[in-house]
């Protein structure tokens, strides 16, 4: 891995660490407010909504995951997929801003494919939604991506293992006589 690629990955990780937790503060000492639901309402008196994001990096690919808790009526009252996609755009925008503030250069992310949203129920009233979106990181050079490679050749590896023997022939020093049919 080149030094340039390492610095890009480190910068992305630092930007995500700066904004990714509840209670994150700007350099001015003010809380980050880029639209996360967990930042709405009073911390003690209001019913807090849990939401958050996570990033993963695999080669040239950045995988953004988002999680939120919802009430069932919120799922049916709106276009949930577009709302979650909008939240993920805000996260990416804030990630780019923080990266530029930390590193001094711009972060290039190109969206690959559509957003994948999954909604699961936790009770008759509450549900949680998880979403995943994949982006290609720019300026990564010839970095190989694990996701582009196909699955390993399990059948070939298994056949190679079976060809090593162990079932068909006995060792020369075995005193055990085999039955002849």
Secondary structure, DSSP 8 states (H G I E B T S, - for coil): --HHHHHHHHHHHHHHHHHSSTT-B-TTS-B--SS-GGGSS-TTTS----EEEEEEEETTEEEEEEEEEEEHHHHHHS-HHHHHHHHHHHHHHHHHHHHHHHHSS---EEEEEEEEEEEEESSSSEEEEEEEEEEEESS-TT---GGGS----HHHHHHHHHHT-SSS---TT--------
